[in-house]
Amino acid sequence: MPHTDDHLQGHTRRVGLARERTTATNFEALPPIPRNDLAREIEAKRDQQFPKFYRIRKNVAPEDSADPLAKLLGIEQEKALEIARNIIFF
């Protein structure tokens, strides 16, 4: 799963690897670390084979997000589509 550098910089700040004043030069050295961490976390979640593991993807139509949302939240497809159209997940 590809992650943008902006997403990875946000992640490094959230987990404490970087701060608001971290320089661009330092950020250039960081992306492999969180990129690999996120890839391992995703793989570990998939390997667990949870009975209710749903995937919502970035850059897909709201209609494509509605089904996993409906299943996850236990709501009707129409309500899930309304949510998918009005909430920014990423």
N, C-alpha and C positions, 0 to 999 in steps of 0.2 A: 504494500500500500504506500504510494508516494505521499510525502508530506511536504508542504511548501516550507521554505526557510522561515517565513513569518510565523507559521504554525509552530515550527520547531523552536524558534526563539521564545515564543510564548510559553511553550512547554518547559524549556530550560529555566525560565523565570519562576514558573509555578512550582517546580520541584527543587528550586534552590541552587541550581548549577550556575545561574547568572542573576545579575541584578539590573536595575534600570540603567545604571551607568556603565554597564559592560560595553567595551568598545567593539566596533565592527570587526577589528582584527581578531579579537578574542572569539567573537561569534563565528568567524570563519573556521575556527578550529573545533567548535562545538557540534555542528550538525551531525557528524557521524555517530556521536555518542547517543543523543536522544533518538535519532533515526533508528539505530540498532535496538535501543531499549524498547521503542514503540513496536517495532517489528516482532521482537521476542514476546512482548505482552500480548499482541494480537494472536500470534501463533499458539501461545499457551492457552488463551481463552478458547480458541477453536478446538484444541486438543482435548479440552475438558468435556466436549460434546454435551453441553448443557441442553436439557430438553426444550428450553425456551430461549434459544440464542437467535436474536434477530439482528439483521444488518441494515443500517441506513447509510446510504452512500452520498457523498458530496457530488454535486453537478449532475443530478438526475432530476427528472420531472417529479413534481409533488405526487403525482399518481403512483410513481414507483416507490415512494416512501410510505404511502398510505397503508399498504398491506402489512408491512412489519410493525408499523405503529398500532394498527388496529389489534394485531395479535398480542403485542407487548402490553398494551393498556387495557385489553379486553373491552374494546369499544367498537361501535359500528364503523364500517368502512367510510361512510359519508362524513362522520365526525373526524375520523383520522385524516381524511383528505383535507378537511377544513384546517386542521392543525398543521398539516404538512405545507399548506399554502401560506400560512401566516406566521410560522416560527422559523427563525434562522437557527439551524442546528450547528453550523460550522462557522 
